[in-house]
């Protein structure tokens, strides 16, 4: 039994391709590299993300079954042979297209915006200086004049 987010039967059900345990283990390893998550941490991963990880492993395993020399390929973005050229996406030579789509749906793989606090937000909670509760939060200074 391979420790993977998909089973050989799920690969068949999803893609119609039969894969070996070795291909499934290789697909699992590839997806772990791309997601920066390992199978041993499965208990800490949300069910929705596990679904998409399983889809990615299944698609990657099916894609691997049809690839030749995957581990010995060069890292290239453009290939030209016999006056025919092609330009590949960033990971086009090592990641199945449908696996890449599934990985874009995993929560930590999506793009996010970072909220940068403004100076007004960072200043803290506004305090009414006239209330008794604010006495401990203000420095005491003597009043000048009068004497």
Secondary structure by P-SEA (a helix, b strand, c coil): cccccccaaaaaacccccccaaaaaaaaaaaaaaacccccccccccaaaaaaaaaaaaaaaaaaaacccccccccccccccccbbbbbccccccccaaaaaaaaaccccbbbbbbbbccccccccccccccccccccbbbbbbcccc
